[in-house]
Amino acid sequence: MHDKQIFDLIDQELHRQREGVELIASENFTSAEVMRAMGSCLTNKYAEGLPGKRYYGGCQWVDEVETIAIERIKKLFGAVWANVQPHSGAQANAAVMLACIKPGDKILGFDLSHGGHLTHGSAVNFSGKLYVPSFYGVEKETGRIDMNKVRETALREKPKLIICGASAYSRDWDYKTFRAIADEVGAVLLADISHPAGLIAAKLLNDPMPHCHIITTTTHKTLRGPRGGLIMIGQDMENPFGEKTLKGELKSLSAVLDGAVFPGTQGGPLEHVIAAKAIAFGEALSDNFVSYQKQVAANAQSLAAALVSRGFQIISGGTDNHLMLIDLRNKNVSGKQAENALVKADITANKNMVPYDDKSPFVTSGIRLGTPAVTTRGMKEKDMEQIAVWIDTLINSPENETLINSVKNEVNEYMKAFPLYE
Ligand SMILES: *Cc1c(COP(=O)(O)O)cnc(C)c1O
């Protein structure tokens, strides 16, 4: 039997991806091999446990696959340990919190309304329901994090876990100072590098590995792998929270984290996705990947400059990474209106709160733009200038349907030069 209904819809989605300009900062296009692994027979296999220590028979081949994935990601980041089973970034963070803190403990994260992530203590998320969150944010004047304020908040709140990392912050992170603060208050330091992971792997941004106890990331953003997550230990394997085994020995940090993934928060691992992760990590170990990440950053610089020259305001004035947050308040257009106008012209981006936003999360005053996906399509600096021209046209007349339609035709024609999955 052939399910025409669903496969027709998948074809429509492929068509949408081919024809449009993808500026959602958290999206990317995986290689064809990564997708092939995800659609493989490995989806049929139960493999609860870890390579060599499974609760099911017949795991000899998935054991090898998972071991290769672990070895490759350790090499890529210089980590001493990794667990590649988390189904997503949110699952990776859930496992870390289950491992490190108890319900009712205090956590300190980056404010969601300033660009943080739901899993860093938001009231609607498990992290804000089970734990007691406090937040640091960016300064109104600079759009940047002030480390003295982070320290003040940490000293006042005495959190057990401090999280650095964000979903919409265009500046680099001072992991070293975060660690000094964590040590001062006796907190575990988690870096969630879900967004900039690819740029960090290519050594274009500060390295969290020497400074953070634990590092989590998604695998599908700048890292350009399948949808998923993972957990790493940077340097010290020593368990900072003193959990003991039944025999009274101190458990290693890796054992506590492994246990928090399975059986703590997940059942069987997705071995087809782990195979795809292994392929993506192999790709990330190549020289091509470093050139790709350099182009991602160069394109972000170029897009930011082209938008600024057209009167757009970027939070913090620019970007160090692959993304930027545009403050639309001087344009008298909401994030929602801007997103709608762009999407109608096949330019996909998402509305986003800006720091100190007076509009709701459903309306917002900003949009977030990122270059990982368009860079995978093969776009360069001059293409970013063309994108800025389209964005400027659309945001200056977000209700002009004739204009939107003519931009859409231009976009669809332009993208024919950047083939996808031919
Ligand atoms: C995207 C993201 C996540 C969550 O990833 P999912 O795979 O969507 O669960 C977690 N943390 C940060 C900082 C992110 O940007």
The ligand as a MOL file (V3000), in Angstrom:
LIG
                    3D

  0  0  0     0  0            999 V3000
M  V30 BEGIN CTAB
M  V30 COUNTS 15 15 0 0 0
M  V30 BEGIN ATOM
M  V30 1 C 16.4820 24.8970 20.5390 0
M  V30 2 C 16.9400 24.9770 21.9420 0
M  V30 3 C 16.6310 23.9710 22.8750 0
M  V30 4 C 15.6050 22.8910 22.6470 0
M  V30 5 O 15.7520 22.0720 21.6110 0
M  V30 6 P 14.5560 21.0970 21.1500 0
M  V30 7 O 15.2970 20.0940 20.3420 0
M  V30 8 O 13.6070 21.9410 20.4020 0
M  V30 9 O 13.9540 20.5050 22.3710 0
M  V30 10 C 17.1780 24.0480 24.1510 0
M  V30 11 N 17.9740 25.0720 24.4870 0
M  V30 12 C 18.2500 26.0730 23.6330 0
M  V30 13 C 19.1350 27.1960 24.0860 0
M  V30 14 C 17.7500 26.0690 22.3370 0
M  V30 15 O 17.9990 27.0810 21.5140 0
M  V30 END ATOM
M  V30 BEGIN BOND
M  V30 1 1 1 2
M  V30 2 1 2 3
M  V30 3 2 2 14
M  V30 4 1 3 4
M  V30 5 2 3 10
M  V30 6 1 4 5
M  V30 7 1 5 6
M  V30 8 2 6 7
M  V30 9 1 6 8
M  V30 10 1 6 9
M  V30 11 1 10 11
M  V30 12 2 11 12
M  V30 13 1 12 13
M  V30 14 1 12 14
M  V30 15 1 14 15
M  V30 END BOND
M  V30 END CTAB
M  END
